[in-house]
Amino acid sequence: MKDIHKELFAPLTIRNVTLANRIVVPPMVQLRPITSPQGIAWYRRLASGGPGLVIAEATGVPLFGRELTAENLRPLTSAIHDGGSAAAIQLFPIPFGSQADPNELTVEQIEDILDRYATAAAICAEAGFDGVEPHGAHGFLINQFLMPDRNARTDDFGGSLENRSRFAVAIVDGIKRTTGDGLLILYRHTPVGEAYTIEDSLTLARRLIDAGADVLDISPAMAETVADLAAPFEARFDVPVIAVNGMENPADAAQAIRDGRCDLVAVGRQMIADARWPQLLRTEAFDQIRHCTKCNEKGFGNLEKSQPVECALWTDDELAEYML
């Protein structure tokens, strides 16, 4: 258990932000407005459990400056900071849940998305977030630009790997030029696709880092061994790497850090089941941990029904606090 303490609870400084430990709450859609009392309570609960970083869920950049302002986002960042965690938010290029085809976007529409990312980042900085994370993973729009089987453009945003990377790189560059050193820039990426390789992803990552990315968030980060898909990025680049998937076993998570496969471990469903997980690990109160059973009943099950995420293990008091 001493190794778990050494690896999971070592602080990490990324530019001007110091994380208290290596545990990250990844962005998880939970279907409560993030500025509502219930949404703020959701994130306060996660942060109060003791992770080093909480990343708020995917939020469409068109919302910023309209529904989302620095003023109405400050209670969210305050709730996360009050719990002792750094606060980031994942930024989605279009309204989350909507669809777009990289081949059908005009250059003007692409430029509008880039402008919206810059605007959203500026608002996030004013609201007190420590970082923002463009969502470039899981086959969504930004990821599709990288895919040669999905991107058939013949202009500067299609064709060669450099061109297919241009949209993602321009997003990061625009955020960096807008916010300077005021925000950490994380980037979420799926390392291997049906039509692109890990080497393609490493080339993209190099360009993202050159444009200003401070952290690579690799999702999923496991094929056969915990964090094995994150390891090439950790080996190649001098920026912290977050590994997602299979990290709820603290011994495995600590070993992944110890072996140099990642710097930070993201734990999602276990934190929903029991947000005290970091605190209980640190105090070695292992018998008090309420372990996620991966039943998907109230998590993914509720998402499929467009209902706010719960956990089948929650008490009635927890249900009352976090339900709309």
ZIHU-V754059 format. One line per field, one symbol per residue. ss: DSSP state (A for helix, B for strand, O for the rest). burial: b if it has 24 or more other ideal C-beta (glycine too) atoms within 12 Angstrom, else e. Layout:
ss->???
burial->???
This chain:
ss->OAAAAAAAOOOBBBOOBBBOOOBBBOOOOOOOOOOOAAAAAAAAAAAAOOOOBBBBBBBBAAABOOOBOAAAAAAAAAAAAAOOOBBBBBBBOOOOOOOOOOOOOOAAAAAAAAAAAAAAAAAAAAAOOOBBBBBBOOOOAAAAAAOOOOOOOOOOOOOOAAAAAAAAAAAAAAAAAAAOOOOBBBBBBOOOOOOOOAAAAAAAAAAAAAAOOOBBBBOOOOOOOOOOOOAAAAAAOOOBBBBBOOOOOAAAAAAAAAOOOOOBBBOOAAAAAOOOAAAAAAOOOAAAOOOOOOOOOOOAAAAAOOOOOOOOOOOAAAAAAAOO
burial->eeebeebbbbebebbebebbbbbbbbbbbbbbbbbbebbbbbbbbbbbbbbbbbbbbbbbbbbbbeebeeebbbbbbebbbebbbbbbbbbbbbebeeebebeebeeeebeebbbbbbbbbbbbbbbbbbbbbbbbbbebbbbbbbbeebbebeeebbeebebbbbbbbbbbbbbbebbeebbbbbbbbbbbbeebebebbbbbbbbbbebbbbbbbbbbbbeeebbbbbbbbbeebebbbbbbbbbbbbebbbbbbbeebbbbbbbbbbbbbbbbbbbbbbeeeeeebbbbeeeeebbeebeeeeebbbbebbeeebeeebbe
